[in-house]
Amino acid sequence: MAINWYQCKHCETLIKKDSSPNNSGCSKSSFHSWTKLAEVGDINYSCKHCGATIQAKSSPSNSGCPSSSFHSWTKL
């Protein structure tokens, strides 16, 4: 089973998980709002808007950026 990166667009929390995370317990909202970013891999990407840095197999999803309408990923 693949492990994926997820990010909450409210509190910016990044987690690695094999299935969609639990929505309760967000520190900035009543519930987390998770966006699946990418499958965990060995290529480093950083979003110029929110500063998130992840290691993915391919270019991450642009949706769900906490600091802008869309992530803008740079391959590092």
CORKAGI-V615952 format. One record per run of one state. SS is the DSSP state (helix for helix, strand for strand, loop for the rest). FROM is the first residue (numbers start at 1). TO is the last residue. Records with the same first field share a line. If there is no record, write none. Layout:
SS: FROM-TO / FROM-TO
This chain:
loop: 1-3 / 9-13 / 18-23 / 25-30 / 32-33 / 48-52 / 57-62 / 64-69 / 71-72 / 76-76
strand: 4-8 / 14-17 / 24-24 / 31-31 / 34-47 / 53-56 / 63-63 / 70-70 / 73-75
